[in-house]
Amino acid sequence: MSQSLDRALTLLDGLAEGPRTLDQLAEVIGVHKSTVLRLLRTLEAHRFVQRDGVRYYRLGTALFDLAHRSLEDRDVRRSVEAALRDLNAQTGHTVHLASYEDGEVVYIDKFESRHQVRMYSRIGKRAALHCTAVAKILVAALPDERRREIAKGITYEKKTENTIITPEAYLTELATVASRGYAVDNSEHEDFIHCIAAPIRGARGEVLAAMSLSVPKVLLDLDGLLGLVPDLLRAAEKASAECGYHR
């Protein structure tokens, strides 16, 4: 670990005890006040530390935001784990759970396929916004204005012949997803894999996450994949109920 990182983490640990002055923090890490001040300015710029009056520093809002988001993900994962596992056992195909975080869609859980042909993915991997079913679900759940902002900001990398490559086509796809209640990745991200995804809702009806089934085309054609939509939606309803959602 770098010395600066070690000192910054030690400062944060010290501030967890409560507000501290520059002198007190210098004593915590055993360096000159000028060194502590440089570290504090960097931490303050990223909202990990903030001023408390004239002399004191305390933990900033970024830490609480990170902790809140982490707990939300853990709670969602824990709540929907049984529904994901059951869908995986029922179909034998890969099941993903993904969430939307600061403009990115991230896989936060996965149940691996029992088949030899599999989709490469891992927990923590980011999903492309324009060509994955989970991302379509999560972006489609956002307000129209935010959808348009996202559509304009995407770099539309053409991954397959089916990949959406314009903002207009993407927005049309999002409207379709929102109206029918599920999304399809028709081999838009990888030639040999296609996916379907559905929303998982919280107590207020908000979309907390997306769950998906990823299936190799050699095992199921598109009609076969779409035949699994009722199973996926039932699993998503079960997961949503566990998160407090009731129609």
C-alpha positions as a Markdown table, in Angstrom:
| # | Residue | x | y | z |
|---|---|---|---|---|
| 1 | Met | 0.0 | 0.0 | 0.0 |
| 2 | Ser | 1.3 | 3.5 | -0.9 |
| 3 | Gln | 2.3 | 5.7 | 2.0 |
| 4 | Ser | -0.1 | 8.5 | 1.0 |
| 5 | Leu | -3.0 | 6.0 | 0.8 |
| 6 | Asp | -2.1 | 4.5 | 4.1 |
| 7 | Arg | -2.1 | 7.9 | 5.8 |
| 8 | Ala | -5.4 | 8.9 | 4.2 |
| 9 | Leu | -7.1 | 5.8 | 5.4 |
| 10 | Thr | -5.6 | 6.3 | 8.9 |
| 11 | Leu | -7.0 | 9.8 | 8.8 |
| 12 | Leu | -10.5 | 8.5 | 7.9 |
| 13 | Asp | -10.3 | 6.0 | 10.7 |
| 14 | Gly | -9.3 | 8.8 | 13.1 |
| 15 | Leu | -12.2 | 10.9 | 12.0 |
| 16 | Ala | -14.6 | 8.0 | 12.6 |
| 17 | Glu | -14.1 | 8.8 | 16.3 |
| 18 | Gly | -15.5 | 12.3 | 15.8 |
| 19 | Pro | -14.4 | 15.7 | 14.6 |
| 20 | Arg | -10.7 | 16.4 | 14.9 |
| 21 | Thr | -8.4 | 19.5 | 14.5 |
| 22 | Leu | -5.5 | 19.6 | 12.2 |
| 23 | Asp | -3.1 | 19.3 | 15.1 |
| 24 | Gln | -4.9 | 16.2 | 16.4 |
| 25 | Leu | -4.9 | 14.6 | 13.0 |
| 26 | Ala | -1.2 | 15.3 | 12.6 |
| 27 | Glu | -0.6 | 13.5 | 15.9 |
| 28 | Val | -2.8 | 10.5 | 14.7 |
| 29 | Ile | -0.5 | 9.8 | 11.7 |
| 30 | Gly | 2.7 | 11.2 | 13.1 |
| 31 | Val | 3.6 | 13.7 | 10.3 |
| 32 | His | 3.8 | 17.5 | 9.9 |
| 33 | Lys | 0.6 | 19.5 | 9.6 |
| 34 | Ser | 1.4 | 20.5 | 6.1 |
| 35 | Thr | 1.4 | 16.9 | 5.0 |
| 36 | Val | -1.9 | 16.3 | 6.7 |
| 37 | Leu | -3.4 | 19.4 | 5.2 |
| 38 | Arg | -2.5 | 18.2 | 1.7 |
| 39 | Leu | -4.2 | 14.9 | 2.4 |
| 40 | Leu | -7.3 | 16.6 | 3.8 |
| 41 | Arg | -7.7 | 18.8 | 0.8 |
| 42 | Thr | -7.7 | 15.8 | -1.5 |
| 43 | Leu | -10.2 | 14.0 | 0.7 |
| 44 | Glu | -12.3 | 17.1 | 0.9 |
| 45 | Ala | -12.3 | 17.5 | -2.9 |
| 46 | His | -13.9 | 14.0 | -3.1 |
| 47 | Arg | -16.3 | 14.6 | -0.2 |
| 48 | Phe | -14.7 | 12.0 | 2.0 |
| 49 | Val | -13.9 | 14.8 | 4.5 |
| 50 | Gln | -15.5 | 18.1 | 5.2 |
| 51 | Arg | -15.0 | 21.1 | 7.5 |
| 52 | Asp | -16.8 | 21.4 | 10.7 |
| 53 | Gly | -16.6 | 25.0 | 11.7 |
| 54 | Val | -13.3 | 26.8 | 11.5 |
| 55 | Arg | -10.9 | 24.4 | 13.2 |
| 56 | Tyr | -12.4 | 20.9 | 12.9 |
| 57 | Tyr | -12.7 | 18.3 | 10.2 |
| 58 | Arg | -15.2 | 15.4 | 10.1 |
| 59 | Leu | -16.2 | 12.6 | 7.8 |
| 60 | Gly | -17.9 | 13.7 | 4.6 |
| 61 | Thr | -21.0 | 12.7 | 2.8 |
| 62 | Ala | -19.3 | 10.5 | 0.2 |
| 63 | Leu | -18.5 | 7.9 | 2.8 |
| 64 | Phe | -22.1 | 7.7 | 4.0 |
| 65 | Asp | -23.3 | 7.5 | 0.4 |
| 66 | Leu | -20.9 | 4.6 | -0.3 |
| 67 | Ala | -22.0 | 2.8 | 2.8 |
| 68 | His | -25.7 | 3.3 | 2.0 |
| 69 | Arg | -25.2 | 2.0 | -1.6 |
| 70 | Ser | -23.3 | -1.0 | -0.4 |
| 71 | Leu | -25.9 | -1.9 | 2.1 |
| 72 | Glu | -28.6 | -1.4 | -0.5 |
| 73 | Asp | -26.9 | -3.8 | -2.8 |
| 74 | Arg | -26.3 | -6.4 | 0.0 |
| 75 | Asp | -29.9 | -6.1 | 1.0 |
| 76 | Val | -31.2 | -6.6 | -2.5 |
| 77 | Arg | -28.8 | -9.5 | -3.1 |
| 78 | Arg | -29.9 | -11.2 | 0.1 |
| 79 | Ser | -33.6 | -10.6 | -0.5 |
| 80 | Val | -33.6 | -11.9 | -4.1 |
| 81 | Glu | -31.1 | -14.7 | -3.8 |
| 82 | Ala | -33.7 | -17.5 | -3.5 |
| 83 | Ala | -35.6 | -16.3 | -6.6 |
| 84 | Leu | -32.4 | -16.1 | -8.6 |
| 85 | Arg | -31.2 | -19.5 | -7.4 |
| 86 | Asp | -34.6 | -21.1 | -8.2 |
| 87 | Leu | -34.7 | -19.7 | -11.7 |
| 88 | Asn | -31.2 | -21.0 | -12.3 |
| 89 | Ala | -32.2 | -24.4 | -11.0 |
| 90 | Gln | -35.4 | -24.4 | -13.1 |
| 91 | Thr | -33.8 | -23.4 | -16.4 |
| 92 | Gly | -30.2 | -24.4 | -16.0 |
| 93 | His | -29.1 | -21.1 | -17.6 |
| 94 | Thr | -27.0 | -18.3 | -16.3 |
| 95 | Val | -28.9 | -15.8 | -14.1 |
| 96 | His | -27.6 | -12.3 | -13.4 |
| 97 | Leu | -28.5 | -9.6 | -11.0 |
| 98 | Ala | -27.5 | -6.1 | -11.9 |
| 99 | Ser | -27.9 | -2.6 | -10.5 |
| 100 | Tyr | -27.5 | 1.0 | -11.8 |
| 101 | Glu | -24.8 | 3.0 | -10.0 |
| 102 | Asp | -23.7 | 6.5 | -11.0 |
| 103 | Gly | -24.4 | 6.1 | -14.7 |
| 104 | Glu | -23.1 | 2.5 | -14.9 |
| 105 | Val | -24.8 | -0.9 | -14.8 |
| 106 | Val | -22.9 | -3.4 | -12.7 |
| 107 | Tyr | -23.4 | -7.1 | -12.2 |
| 108 | Ile | -23.8 | -7.7 | -8.4 |
| 109 | Asp | -24.7 | -11.4 | -8.4 |
| 110 | Lys | -24.6 | -14.4 | -10.7 |
| 111 | Phe | -25.7 | -18.0 | -10.8 |
| 112 | Glu | -23.7 | -19.9 | -13.3 |
| 113 | Ser | -25.1 | -22.0 | -16.1 |
| 114 | Arg | -24.9 | -25.8 | -15.9 |
| 115 | His | -24.1 | -25.9 | -19.6 |
| 116 | Gln | -20.6 | -26.0 | -21.1 |
| 117 | Val | -21.2 | -23.0 | -23.4 |
| 118 | Arg | -21.4 | -19.9 | -21.2 |
| 119 | Met | -21.4 | -16.2 | -21.2 |
| 120 | Tyr | -18.3 | -14.5 | -19.8 |
| 121 | Ser | -19.3 | -12.3 | -16.9 |
| 122 | Arg | -18.3 | -11.7 | -13.3 |
| 123 | Ile | -19.7 | -9.9 | -10.3 |
| 124 | Gly | -18.4 | -6.3 | -10.4 |
| 125 | Lys | -18.2 | -6.3 | -14.2 |
| 126 | Arg | -19.9 | -3.4 | -16.0 |
| 127 | Ala | -22.6 | -4.1 | -18.5 |
| 128 | Ala | -22.8 | -2.1 | -21.8 |
| 129 | Leu | -25.7 | 0.3 | -21.6 |
| 130 | His | -26.8 | 0.0 | -25.2 |
| 131 | Cys | -26.6 | -3.7 | -25.9 |
| 132 | Thr | -27.4 | -5.7 | -22.7 |
| 133 | Ala | -30.8 | -6.6 | -21.5 |
| 134 | Val | -30.2 | -5.7 | -17.8 |
| 135 | Ala | -29.0 | -2.2 | -18.8 |
| 136 | Lys | -32.1 | -1.6 | -20.9 |
| 137 | Ile | -34.3 | -2.5 | -18.0 |
| 138 | Leu | -32.5 | -0.2 | -15.6 |
| 139 | Val | -32.2 | 2.8 | -18.0 |
| 140 | Ala | -35.8 | 2.3 | -19.2 |
| 141 | Ala | -36.9 | 2.8 | -15.5 |
| 142 | Leu | -35.4 | 6.3 | -15.4 |
| 143 | Pro | -37.3 | 9.5 | -16.2 |
| 144 | Asp | -37.5 | 10.5 | -19.9 |
| 145 | Glu | -35.1 | 13.4 | -19.6 |
| 146 | Arg | -32.5 | 11.2 | -17.9 |
| 147 | Arg | -33.0 | 8.6 | -20.6 |
| 148 | Arg | -32.3 | 11.2 | -23.3 |
| 149 | Glu | -29.2 | 12.4 | -21.6 |
| 150 | Ile | -27.8 | 8.9 | -21.3 |
| 151 | Ala | -28.7 | 8.1 | -24.9 |
| 152 | Lys | -26.8 | 11.2 | -26.1 |
| 153 | Gly | -23.7 | 10.3 | -24.0 |
| 154 | Ile | -23.3 | 6.7 | -25.1 |
| 155 | Thr | -20.5 | 5.6 | -27.4 |
| 156 | Tyr | -22.4 | 3.1 | -29.6 |
| 157 | Glu | -19.7 | 0.5 | -30.1 |
| 158 | Lys | -21.0 | -2.0 | -32.7 |
| 159 | Lys | -20.3 | -5.4 | -31.0 |
| 160 | Thr | -22.4 | -7.5 | -33.4 |
| 161 | Glu | -24.6 | -7.1 | -36.5 |
| 162 | Asn | -27.6 | -6.6 | -34.1 |
| 163 | Thr | -26.1 | -3.9 | -31.9 |
| 164 | Ile | -28.1 | -0.6 | -31.5 |
| 165 | Ile | -25.9 | 2.2 | -32.9 |
| 166 | Thr | -27.9 | 5.4 | -32.7 |
| 167 | Pro | -29.5 | 7.4 | -29.8 |
| 168 | Glu | -32.8 | 7.4 | -31.7 |
| 169 | Ala | -32.9 | 3.6 | -31.9 |
| 170 | Tyr | -31.9 | 3.2 | -28.3 |
| 171 | Leu | -34.6 | 5.5 | -27.0 |
| 172 | Thr | -37.2 | 3.6 | -29.1 |
| 173 | Glu | -35.9 | 0.4 | -27.6 |
| 174 | Leu | -36.2 | 1.8 | -24.1 |
| 175 | Ala | -39.8 | 2.8 | -24.7 |
| 176 | Thr | -40.6 | -0.7 | -25.8 |
| 177 | Val | -38.9 | -2.2 | -22.8 |
| 178 | Ala | -40.8 | 0.1 | -20.4 |
| 179 | Ser | -44.2 | -0.7 | -22.0 |
| 180 | Arg | -43.8 | -4.5 | -22.2 |
| 181 | Gly | -42.1 | -5.0 | -18.9 |
| 182 | Tyr | -39.0 | -7.0 | -20.0 |
| 183 | Ala | -35.9 | -6.5 | -22.2 |
| 184 | Val | -34.3 | -8.6 | -24.9 |
| 185 | Asp | -30.6 | -8.7 | -25.9 |
| 186 | Asn | -31.0 | -10.3 | -29.3 |
| 187 | Ser | -27.3 | -11.3 | -29.7 |
| 188 | Glu | -26.5 | -7.6 | -29.5 |
| 189 | His | -23.5 | -7.9 | -27.1 |
| 190 | Glu | -22.1 | -11.3 | -28.2 |
| 191 | Asp | -23.0 | -13.2 | -31.3 |
| 192 | Phe | -23.5 | -16.5 | -29.7 |
| 193 | Ile | -25.5 | -15.4 | -26.6 |
| 194 | His | -28.9 | -13.8 | -26.2 |
| 195 | Cys | -30.6 | -12.6 | -23.0 |
| 196 | Ile | -33.8 | -11.5 | -21.5 |
| 197 | Ala | -34.2 | -9.4 | -18.4 |
| 198 | Ala | -36.9 | -8.1 | -16.0 |
| 199 | Pro | -37.1 | -5.5 | -13.3 |
| 200 | Ile | -37.0 | -6.1 | -9.6 |
| 201 | Arg | -39.1 | -3.5 | -7.7 |
| 202 | Gly | -39.0 | -2.1 | -4.2 |
| 203 | Ala | -41.8 | -1.2 | -1.8 |
| 204 | Arg | -42.6 | 2.0 | -3.7 |
| 205 | Gly | -42.6 | 0.4 | -7.1 |
| 206 | Glu | -39.1 | 1.8 | -7.9 |
| 207 | Val | -36.8 | -0.5 | -9.9 |
| 208 | Leu | -34.0 | -1.6 | -7.6 |
| 209 | Ala | -32.3 | -4.0 | -9.9 |
| 210 | Ala | -32.6 | -6.2 | -13.0 |
| 211 | Met | -32.4 | -9.9 | -13.3 |
| 212 | Ser | -31.7 | -11.8 | -16.5 |
| 213 | Leu | -31.4 | -15.1 | -18.2 |
| 214 | Ser | -28.4 | -15.5 | -20.5 |
| 215 | Val | -28.7 | -18.4 | -23.0 |
| 216 | Pro | -26.3 | -19.7 | -25.7 |
| 217 | Lys | -28.0 | -19.7 | -29.1 |
| 218 | Val | -26.8 | -23.2 | -29.7 |
| 219 | Leu | -29.1 | -24.3 | -26.9 |
| 220 | Leu | -32.1 | -22.1 | -27.7 |
| 221 | Asp | -33.1 | -20.0 | -30.7 |
| 222 | Leu | -34.8 | -16.7 | -30.2 |
| 223 | Asp | -38.3 | -18.2 | -30.0 |
| 224 | Gly | -37.0 | -20.6 | -27.4 |
| 225 | Leu | -35.5 | -17.8 | -25.4 |
| 226 | Leu | -38.8 | -15.8 | -25.5 |
| 227 | Gly | -40.5 | -18.9 | -24.3 |
| 228 | Leu | -38.7 | -18.4 | -21.0 |
| 229 | Val | -40.1 | -14.9 | -20.5 |
| 230 | Pro | -43.0 | -16.1 | -18.3 |
| 231 | Asp | -40.5 | -18.0 | -16.0 |
| 232 | Leu | -38.3 | -14.9 | -15.8 |
| 233 | Leu | -41.3 | -12.6 | -15.0 |
| 234 | Arg | -42.5 | -15.0 | -12.3 |
| 235 | Ala | -39.1 | -15.0 | -10.7 |
| 236 | Ala | -38.9 | -11.2 | -10.9 |
| 237 | Glu | -42.3 | -11.0 | -9.2 |
| 238 | Lys | -41.1 | -13.3 | -6.5 |
| 239 | Ala | -37.9 | -11.3 | -6.0 |
| 240 | Ser | -39.9 | -8.0 | -6.0 |
| 241 | Ala | -42.2 | -9.4 | -3.3 |
| 242 | Glu | -39.2 | -10.2 | -1.2 |
| 243 | Cys | -38.1 | -6.5 | -1.6 |
| 244 | Gly | -41.5 | -5.3 | -0.3 |
| 245 | Tyr | -43.3 | -4.7 | -3.6 |
| 246 | His | -47.0 | -5.5 | -3.9 |
| 247 | Arg | -49.2 | -4.6 | -6.8 |
